[in-house]
Amino acid sequence: MKMRMQTFGEIEVEGERYDYDRVIEQGRIRKRRKKPSKAYRAHDGHTPLSPEEAIPWYGKMRFVGTGMYGKLPIMPKLQAEAEAKAIESVSGDMTASKGLHWQTSMSRRCRRRDR
């Protein structure tokens, strides 16, 4: 999938623009349901990604874009759960250059695993 940051708060995925957090799960795009993580917001100033959310656990890799400035917190419990399930986590800010680099490297990793 091709993703690129347009402006603060807006991302383009496969030519479609979104102005809200989204989850891509098995090729389908849906809105991120933050409500289960809202209780942790006061601690971080942002609603973190927590294990209480409906997180997709398919595949061997999970990519988490942490926003244009890398401010989305990812709770350690979520990282531990991914490790326990042997899922590689890749996370970081979605600036245009990094986003394109990660998209390319992830595509290569996926192809290697499919062989």
C-alpha positions in Angstrom: 0.0 0.0 0.0 1.2 3.5 -0.8 0.9 6.0 2.0 2.1 9.5 2.3 1.5 12.4 4.7 -0.2 15.3 3.1 -0.3 17.9 5.9 -0.6 17.8 9.7 -3.6 15.6 10.5 -4.1 14.3 6.9 -2.7 11.2 5.2 -3.2 9.7 1.8 -3.5 5.9 1.4 -3.8 4.5 -2.1 -4.9 7.9 -3.4 -7.6 8.4 -0.8 -7.2 11.2 1.7 -8.1 10.7 5.4 -8.2 13.3 8.2 -8.6 10.9 11.1 -6.6 8.0 12.6 -7.1 4.8 10.6 -6.3 1.1 10.8 -5.4 -0.9 7.8 -6.3 -4.5 8.4 -5.9 -7.1 5.7 -6.1 -4.5 2.9 -9.2 -2.8 4.4 -9.1 0.7 5.9 -11.2 1.6 8.9 -11.4 4.3 11.5 -9.3 3.8 14.6 -11.6 3.4 17.6 -9.7 5.3 20.4 -12.3 5.1 23.1 -10.8 2.1 24.9 -7.5 4.0 25.3 -9.0 7.4 26.3 -8.4 6.6 30.0 -4.6 6.8 29.4 -4.8 10.2 27.6 -4.1 12.3 30.7 -0.8 10.6 31.3 0.6 11.2 27.8 -1.3 14.2 26.5 -2.3 12.1 23.5 -4.5 9.0 23.3 -2.0 6.2 23.2 -2.2 3.0 21.3 -3.1 0.4 24.0 -3.9 -3.3 24.0 -7.5 -2.4 24.9 -8.2 -1.2 21.3 -9.2 -3.6 18.5 -5.6 -4.2 17.2 -5.2 -6.4 14.2 -2.8 -9.3 14.9 -2.6 -10.8 11.5 0.7 -11.5 9.8 4.3 -11.2 11.0 4.6 -7.4 11.0 2.7 -4.4 12.3 3.4 -0.9 11.2 2.3 2.0 13.5 2.6 5.5 12.1 3.0 7.8 15.1 1.9 11.0 13.3 3.7 13.7 11.5 5.8 14.6 14.5 6.0 11.1 16.1 3.8 12.0 19.1 1.5 9.0 19.2 2.5 7.0 22.3 2.5 3.2 22.1 2.0 1.5 25.5 4.7 -1.0 26.6 2.0 -3.6 27.2 1.1 -3.5 23.5 4.8 -3.9 22.5 5.0 -6.9 24.9 1.9 -8.5 23.5 3.3 -8.2 19.9 6.6 -9.8 21.1 4.7 -12.6 22.7 2.9 -13.2 19.4 6.2 -13.0 17.5 5.0 -10.0 15.5 7.6 -7.5 14.5 6.6 -3.9 15.2 7.8 -1.0 13.2 6.8 2.5 14.3 7.7 6.1 13.8 6.7 9.4 12.4 5.1 9.6 9.0 7.1 12.4 7.4 7.1 12.0 3.6 10.7 10.7 3.3 10.5 8.2 6.1 7.1 7.0 5.1 8.2 6.2 1.6 11.4 4.5 2.9 9.4 2.3 5.3 6.8 1.5 2.7 9.7 0.3 0.4 11.5 -1.7 3.1 8.3 -3.3 4.4 7.3 -4.4 0.8 10.7 -6.0 0.5 10.4 -7.8 3.8 6.9 -9.1 2.9 8.1 -10.4 -0.4 11.0 -12.3 1.3 8.6 -13.9 3.8 6.3 -15.0 1.1 8.9 -17.1 -0.7 
